[in-house]
Amino acid sequence: MTRILVTGATGFIGHHVVRRLLERGDQVKCLVRRQPENGLVSPAVEVAFGDVTRPESLAAAVRGVDLVFHIAGATQVHTPLIYSRVNTEGTRHLAEACARVLTPPRLVYVSSLAAAGPSLPDSPRREGQPPAPVSAYGRSKLAAEGHLKILASNFPITVVRPPVVVGPGDPHTIKVFRSVKKGFNVVPSRLDPRMSLIYVDDLVTALLLAAQRGRTLSPGPTGPEDERGIYFTTSEESLTFSEMGQAAARALNVSIRTMRLPMILCWVGAYANQFRAALMRKPIIFNPDKVREALAGSWTCSSDKAQVELGWKCTISLADGFRLMGEWYQRHGWL
């Protein structure tokens, strides 16, 4: 029985990872900052109270485990400084805690395509290309990878960079479904770049294979083009903002009208939200950082390397994924 620590277990991706681990019969421990209101996936899960921003709280959590899935991270913030504190320094704190264990666990880090940056329209990103993140979020994830490369001489670390992750319980794509249910889909500006996506169950499979078969990061402060131990995982398909709305509309069997928001309004709304978020100390997803990503061009990547080295293949089409999401949202009263 493998003993596994999962950070971010109460989040969207973490929830699905914990459920799969329990189905496999693994012994699961979850790092949480406080007792979850609705509990975790199962009472069989061991709870370890701690916070990646408080390094003194991590020693007990990483002790006695064989594997760590580090999924916790900040995606919505009221100030960009939190990206660095949670995503960059928090990852370093966790990795250092792992390195101090007598028999260190293996670490699989869930990074992001945002760490690599946008792609050319007809040329998906590959792992060996120099990263060029355009957002504070992307830079924080890339900086976290940098810390992991430095610590990779102490214990085995593998990095998985998913693109947009969708699936049941997704708190972001639900906004597209709710808009579509009202009959419209809002697209930022006249640009409609292509985006890679992955259904959450396929991502979970990739993470398990990365832990089992993935190569590990090259130890030491290697260059940004060093691709060893880093994997993109994505569906073979890609969608534009317009096509995402259409996929949600087909899942709900409704007709929609696409509304294109002028670029100037995107920026005005984003900065207004940033001001509100700072004032209320409450994160808002539509902010300048997300607009920079949305307007940066295409966001596609290739999973060829993961297919060859991990033996991984995407099994759920985006059409089926959106249909399953629509059914789940309706069944659970989210729509």
C-alpha positions as CSV (number, residue, x, y, z in Angstrom):
1,M,0.0,0.0,0.0
2,T,1.5,3.3,-1.1
3,R,1.4,6.2,1.4
4,I,0.6,9.4,-0.4
5,L,0.3,13.0,0.7
6,V,-1.9,15.3,-1.4
7,T,-1.9,19.1,-1.1
8,G,-4.8,21.0,-2.4
9,A,-7.1,18.0,-1.7
10,T,-10.1,20.2,-1.1
11,G,-9.8,21.8,-4.5
12,F,-11.2,20.7,-7.9
13,I,-8.2,18.7,-9.1
14,G,-7.2,17.5,-5.7
15,H,-10.6,16.1,-5.0
16,H,-10.5,13.9,-8.1
17,V,-6.9,12.8,-7.3
18,V,-7.9,11.7,-3.8
19,R,-10.9,9.8,-5.0
20,R,-8.8,7.9,-7.5
21,L,-6.1,7.1,-5.0
22,L,-8.7,5.7,-2.6
23,E,-10.2,3.5,-5.4
24,R,-6.7,2.1,-5.9
25,G,-6.4,1.3,-2.2
26,D,-3.7,3.7,-1.4
27,Q,-3.2,5.2,2.1
28,V,-4.0,8.9,1.6
29,K,-3.0,11.9,3.8
30,C,-4.3,15.4,2.9
31,L,-2.6,18.6,3.9
32,V,-5.3,21.2,4.8
33,R,-5.1,24.6,6.5
34,R,-8.4,24.0,8.4
35,Q,-11.1,21.4,8.8
36,P,-13.1,21.3,5.5
37,E,-16.7,22.3,5.9
38,N,-18.0,19.4,3.9
39,G,-15.3,17.0,4.9
40,L,-12.9,15.2,2.5
41,V,-13.7,12.5,0.0
42,S,-13.7,9.7,2.6
43,P,-13.3,9.4,6.4
44,A,-10.5,7.0,5.5
45,V,-8.4,10.0,4.6
46,E,-5.8,11.1,7.2
47,V,-5.8,14.9,7.8
48,A,-2.6,16.8,8.3
49,F,-3.0,20.4,9.3
50,G,-0.5,22.7,7.7
51,D,0.1,25.5,5.2
52,V,2.7,25.6,2.5
53,T,3.4,29.3,3.4
54,R,4.3,28.1,7.0
55,P,7.3,25.9,6.6
56,E,7.3,24.9,10.2
57,S,4.0,23.2,9.7
58,L,5.1,20.8,7.0
59,A,7.6,18.4,8.6
60,A,4.9,16.2,10.2
61,A,2.9,16.1,7.0
62,V,5.7,14.8,4.8
63,R,7.0,12.3,7.3
64,G,6.3,8.7,6.5
65,V,4.9,9.1,3.0
66,D,6.3,7.6,-0.2
67,L,4.8,10.1,-2.6
68,V,3.6,13.7,-2.6
69,F,1.2,15.2,-5.2
70,H,1.6,18.9,-4.8
71,I,-1.6,20.4,-6.3
72,A,-2.2,23.3,-3.9
73,G,-1.8,26.7,-5.4
74,A,-3.2,30.2,-5.8
75,T,-5.2,30.8,-9.0
76,Q,-7.5,33.6,-7.8
77,V,-5.9,36.3,-5.6
78,H,-6.8,39.8,-4.3
79,T,-3.2,40.9,-4.8
80,P,-0.5,39.5,-7.2
81,L,2.0,39.1,-4.3
82,I,0.0,36.0,-3.2
83,Y,1.0,34.2,-6.3
84,S,4.6,34.4,-5.3
85,R,4.0,33.6,-1.6
86,V,1.8,30.6,-2.3
87,N,2.9,29.2,-5.7
88,T,6.6,29.9,-5.6
89,E,7.7,30.1,-2.0
90,G,5.1,27.6,-0.8
91,T,6.3,25.0,-3.3
92,R,9.9,25.7,-2.2
93,H,8.9,25.2,1.5
94,L,7.2,21.9,0.7
95,A,10.1,20.6,-1.4
96,E,12.6,21.6,1.3
97,A,10.5,19.7,3.9
98,C,10.6,16.6,1.7
99,A,14.4,16.9,1.2
100,R,14.9,16.9,5.0
101,V,13.2,13.6,5.5
102,L,15.5,10.7,6.1
103,T,14.0,8.8,3.2
104,P,12.5,11.5,1.0
105,P,9.3,10.9,-0.9
106,R,8.9,11.3,-4.6
107,L,7.2,14.6,-5.5
108,V,4.9,15.2,-8.5
109,Y,4.2,18.9,-8.9
110,V,1.2,20.2,-10.8
111,S,2.4,23.3,-12.6
112,S,0.7,24.9,-15.6
113,L,0.9,25.7,-19.2
114,A,0.9,29.3,-18.0
115,A,4.5,28.7,-16.8
116,A,5.6,28.1,-20.4
117,G,3.6,30.9,-21.9
118,P,1.4,31.2,-25.0
119,S,2.1,29.3,-28.3
120,L,2.2,30.2,-31.9
121,P,-1.1,29.7,-33.7
122,D,-0.1,26.5,-35.5
123,S,2.7,25.4,-33.3
124,P,1.7,23.9,-29.9
125,R,4.2,24.4,-27.1
126,R,6.7,21.6,-26.3
127,E,8.7,21.0,-23.2
128,G,12.1,22.0,-24.7
129,Q,11.1,25.4,-25.8
130,P,12.3,28.4,-23.7
131,P,9.4,29.4,-21.3
132,A,7.9,32.9,-21.7
133,P,5.1,33.4,-19.2
134,V,3.0,36.6,-19.7
135,S,1.2,36.7,-16.3
136,A,2.1,36.9,-12.7
137,Y,0.5,33.5,-12.2
138,G,2.6,32.0,-14.9
139,R,5.8,33.5,-13.6
140,S,5.1,32.2,-10.1
141,K,4.6,28.7,-11.4
142,L,7.8,28.8,-13.5
143,A,9.8,30.2,-10.5
144,A,8.4,27.3,-8.4
145,E,9.8,24.9,-11.1
146,G,13.1,26.6,-10.8
147,H,13.3,25.9,-7.0
148,L,12.4,22.3,-7.7
149,K,15.2,21.9,-10.2
150,I,17.7,23.2,-7.6
151,L,16.4,20.7,-5.0
152,A,16.2,17.8,-7.5
153,S,19.6,16.5,-6.5
154,N,18.1,15.6,-3.0
155,F,15.1,13.6,-4.1
156,P,13.1,12.7,-7.2
157,I,10.8,15.3,-8.6
158,T,8.5,15.3,-11.7
159,V,6.6,18.3,-13.1
160,V,3.3,18.1,-15.0
161,R,2.0,21.2,-16.8
162,P,-1.7,20.9,-17.7
163,P,-3.5,23.5,-19.8
164,V,-7.1,24.4,-18.9
165,V,-8.6,21.6,-16.8
166,V,-12.3,20.9,-17.0
167,G,-14.6,18.4,-15.4
168,P,-17.3,17.9,-12.8
169,G,-16.9,20.3,-9.9
170,D,-14.9,22.8,-12.0
171,P,-15.6,26.2,-10.4
172,H,-14.4,28.2,-13.5
173,T,-16.1,26.5,-16.5
174,I,-19.4,26.6,-14.6
175,K,-19.5,30.3,-15.4
176,V,-19.5,29.5,-19.1
177,F,-22.4,27.0,-18.6
178,R,-24.4,29.6,-16.6
179,S,-23.9,32.2,-19.2
180,V,-24.9,29.7,-22.0
181,K,-28.0,28.7,-20.1
182,K,-29.1,32.3,-20.3
183,G,-28.6,32.2,-24.1
184,F,-25.3,34.0,-24.6
185,N,-21.5,33.5,-24.5
186,V,-19.2,36.4,-23.8
187,V,-15.9,36.3,-25.7
188,P,-13.1,38.7,-24.8
189,S,-12.4,41.0,-27.9
190,R,-12.5,39.9,-31.5
191,L,-9.5,37.6,-30.9
192,D,-10.5,34.0,-30.6
193,P,-7.3,32.1,-29.9
194,R,-7.1,28.3,-29.6
195,M,-6.7,26.7,-26.2
196,S,-5.6,23.3,-25.1
197,L,-7.9,21.6,-22.5
198,I,-7.9,18.4,-20.6
199,Y,-10.7,16.5,-18.8
200,V,-9.8,16.1,-15.2
201,D,-10.0,12.3,-15.2
202,D,-7.4,12.2,-17.9
203,L,-5.2,14.5,-15.9
204,V,-5.4,12.3,-12.9
205,T,-4.3,9.3,-14.9
206,A,-1.3,11.4,-16.2
207,L,-0.3,12.3,-12.6
208,L,-0.4,8.7,-11.5
209,L,1.7,7.6,-14.5
210,A,4.1,10.5,-13.9
211,A,4.6,9.2,-10.3
212,Q,5.1,5.7,-11.6
213,R,7.1,6.1,-14.9
214,G,8.0,9.7,-15.3
215,R,11.6,10.8,-15.6
216,T,12.8,13.2,-12.9
217,L,14.1,16.8,-13.1
218,S,17.8,17.2,-13.9
219,P,19.5,18.2,-10.6
220,G,21.0,21.6,-10.1
221,P,20.3,25.0,-11.6
222,T,19.8,23.8,-15.1
223,G,18.8,26.1,-18.0
224,P,15.1,26.8,-18.8
225,E,15.2,24.6,-21.9
226,D,16.1,21.5,-19.9
227,E,12.9,19.4,-20.5
228,R,13.8,16.3,-18.5
229,G,11.1,15.4,-16.0
230,I,8.6,18.0,-17.4
231,Y,5.4,16.9,-19.2
232,F,2.5,18.6,-20.9
233,T,-0.7,16.7,-20.8
234,T,-3.6,17.8,-23.1
235,S,-6.5,16.6,-25.1
236,E,-5.7,16.1,-28.8
237,E,-8.4,18.7,-29.5
238,S,-8.3,22.4,-28.8
239,L,-11.1,25.0,-28.6
240,T,-11.5,28.7,-28.9
241,F,-13.5,30.8,-26.5
242,S,-16.4,30.7,-28.9
243,E,-16.2,26.9,-29.3
244,M,-16.1,26.4,-25.6
245,G,-19.5,28.2,-25.4
246,Q,-20.8,26.1,-28.2
247,A,-19.7,22.9,-26.5
248,A,-21.5,24.0,-23.3
249,A,-24.6,24.9,-25.3
250,R,-24.7,21.5,-27.0
251,A,-24.2,19.8,-23.6
252,L,-27.3,21.7,-22.3
253,N,-29.2,21.5,-25.7
254,V,-29.7,25.2,-25.9
255,S,-29.1,27.9,-28.6
256,I,-26.7,30.8,-27.8
257,R,-25.6,34.1,-29.2
258,T,-21.9,35.0,-29.0
259,M,-21.1,38.4,-27.7
260,R,-17.7,39.9,-28.2
261,L,-16.5,42.3,-25.6
262,P,-14.3,45.2,-26.9
263,M,-10.7,45.0,-25.7
264,I,-10.9,48.4,-23.9
265,L,-13.9,47.1,-21.9
266,C,-11.9,44.0,-21.0
267,W,-9.2,46.1,-19.5
268,V,-11.5,48.5,-17.8
269,G,-13.5,45.7,-16.2
270,A,-10.3,43.8,-15.2
271,Y,-8.7,46.8,-13.4
272,A,-12.0,47.7,-11.8
273,N,-12.2,44.1,-10.5
274,Q,-8.6,44.3,-9.2
275,F,-9.5,47.4,-7.3
276,R,-12.6,45.8,-5.8
277,A,-10.6,42.6,-4.9
278,A,-8.0,44.6,-3.1
279,L,-10.6,46.7,-1.3
280,M,-12.6,43.6,-0.2
281,R,-9.6,41.3,0.1
282,K,-11.5,38.8,-1.9
283,P,-10.2,37.3,-5.2
284,I,-12.0,37.9,-8.5
285,I,-11.2,35.7,-11.4
286,F,-11.6,38.3,-14.1
287,N,-8.5,40.5,-13.4
288,P,-5.7,42.1,-15.5
289,D,-3.5,39.0,-15.1
290,K,-6.2,36.8,-16.7
291,V,-6.8,39.4,-19.5
292,R,-3.1,39.3,-20.3
293,E,-3.3,35.6,-20.7
294,A,-6.5,35.7,-22.8
295,L,-5.1,38.3,-25.2
296,A,-1.6,36.8,-25.5
297,G,-2.4,34.5,-28.3
298,S,-2.9,30.8,-28.6
299,W,-2.5,28.5,-25.6
300,T,-1.9,25.1,-27.0
301,C,0.6,22.4,-26.1
302,S,1.6,18.9,-27.3
303,S,1.4,15.8,-25.1
304,D,3.6,13.7,-27.5
305,K,6.3,13.4,-24.8
306,A,3.9,12.2,-22.2
307,Q,2.5,9.7,-24.6
308,V,6.0,8.3,-25.3
309,E,7.6,8.4,-21.9
310,L,4.5,7.8,-19.7
311,G,2.4,5.6,-22.0
312,W,-0.4,8.1,-21.4
313,K,-3.2,8.9,-23.8
314,C,-6.2,11.1,-23.5
315,T,-9.4,9.0,-23.4
316,I,-12.2,11.5,-23.0
317,S,-13.1,13.8,-25.9
318,L,-13.9,17.4,-25.1
319,A,-17.4,16.8,-26.5
320,D,-18.0,13.9,-24.0
321,G,-16.3,15.9,-21.3
322,F,-18.6,18.9,-21.7
323,R,-21.6,16.6,-21.8
324,L,-20.6,14.9,-18.6
325,M,-20.0,18.3,-17.0
326,G,-23.4,19.6,-18.0
327,E,-25.1,16.5,-16.5
328,W,-23.1,16.8,-13.3
329,Y,-23.8,20.6,-12.9
330,Q,-27.5,20.0,-13.4
331,R,-27.6,16.9,-11.1
332,H,-25.9,18.8,-8.3
333,G,-27.9,22.0,-8.7
334,W,-25.1,24.2,-10.0
335,L,-27.2,25.4,-12.9
